[in-house]
Amino acid sequence: MQTTFEVSPEEWAEGFWKRVLSMFGQKRIRVTVEEIEGAASKNQHDVYLQMKALQRQYPSLKVDENIDLSRLADDSNDVII
C-alpha cells in the first residue's frame, strides 16, 4: 500500500504518526520527505471555511430511491455492459 500526506509544520507531530500507524500497523515503511515549494500551509480553520463554501455551492439534493445511479453513470460514460 502507498499513500501521500501533505502536512504543514504544525501537523508534523505525534498525531500525524498515529495516523500513519493506524494505516500501516506493524509493517516496515519507507518515509521520504520532500519540500513543497510555494505551497501555502492551510490550518484547520482554512479547511473548514473551504468545506463550508463547497457545501453552500453544492446543496443537498433529494434523489428518487428508484433511480439506478450506477446505470446512469454507465450511460453517461458510454460503458457497454
C-alpha positions in Angstrom: 0.0 0.0 0.0 1.2 3.5 -0.7 -0.2 6.9 0.4 0.9 10.5 0.2 0.4 13.0 3.0 0.8 16.8 2.7 1.5 18.2 6.1 2.3 21.6 7.4 4.9 22.1 10.1 2.3 22.3 12.9 0.9 18.9 11.8 4.3 17.2 11.9 3.7 15.8 15.4 2.5 12.7 17.3 -1.0 12.9 15.8 0.5 12.6 12.3 2.5 9.4 13.2 -0.6 7.9 14.8 -2.4 8.3 11.5 0.4 6.6 9.7 0.5 3.8 12.3 -3.3 3.3 12.0 -2.9 2.7 8.3 0.2 0.5 8.2 0.3 -1.1 11.7 3.4 -3.0 12.4 4.7 -3.2 8.7 8.0 -1.7 7.8 7.6 1.5 5.9 9.8 3.9 3.9 9.3 7.6 4.7 10.5 10.2 2.1 10.3 13.8 2.9 10.1 16.4 0.1 9.7 20.1 0.4 6.7 21.6 -1.4 7.9 24.9 -2.7 5.5 27.8 -2.9 2.8 25.9 -1.1 0.8 27.9 1.4 0.1 25.8 4.5 -3.6 25.6 5.5 -4.8 25.3 9.0 -7.9 23.6 10.2 -9.9 26.8 10.1 -9.0 27.4 6.5 -10.0 23.9 5.5 -13.3 24.3 7.4 -14.1 27.6 5.6 -13.3 25.9 2.3 -15.6 23.0 3.1 -18.4 25.3 4.1 -18.1 27.2 0.8 -18.4 23.9 -1.1 -21.4 22.9 0.9 -23.1 26.1 0.0 -22.1 25.7 -3.6 -23.5 22.1 -3.8 -26.5 21.9 -1.5 -28.0 18.5 -0.6 -30.3 17.0 -3.2 -33.1 14.5 -2.8 -32.6 11.6 -5.2 -35.5 9.3 -6.0 -34.6 5.9 -4.5 -35.9 4.1 -7.6 -33.2 5.6 -9.8 -30.4 3.3 -10.7 -27.4 5.7 -10.2 -24.9 3.1 -11.4 -26.8 2.6 -14.7 -27.0 6.4 -15.2 -23.2 6.7 -14.6 -22.5 3.9 -17.0 -24.8 5.5 -19.6 -23.2 8.9 -19.2 -19.7 7.4 -19.6 -20.7 5.2 -22.6 -20.0 2.0 -20.7 -21.3 -1.1 -22.6 -22.5 -3.9 -20.3 
